[in-house]
Amino acid sequence: MVAKNGPKLQESPPDSSPEASPVAKGNVDINITTGRGGGVIDMGNGSSIGYGRDRLEAKKVTLSALAGAVERLLDRPVVDMTGIGGTYEFSLEYSWTRCAVW
């Protein structure tokens, strides 16, 4: 959800092509590559989400696409309730807490 003081995200610069990116239109062909250190979700036209052990890098993504990527990462439901449109570029650092069930 959006914080009380509003979002502090910087919107991605507009594409040089007159047509909106597939992510903005909701039409996405996703290409996922993974390796030992993480992976990249490539959504075309410069839109991507790269993730590693403790960091997520997003380029030209909607907040709904980010919610979907975090949902896959956590294997838990994540819902975008921000109501914010547009595409953004940002980094997200996180830490994992492991717990054992006995």
Buried (B, 14 or more C-beta within 10 A) or exposed (E): EEEEEEEEBEEBEEBEEEEEBBBBEEEBEBEEEEEEEBBBBBBBBBBBBBBEEEEBBBBBBBBBBBBBBBBBBEEEEBEBEBEBEBBBBBEBEEEEEEEEEE
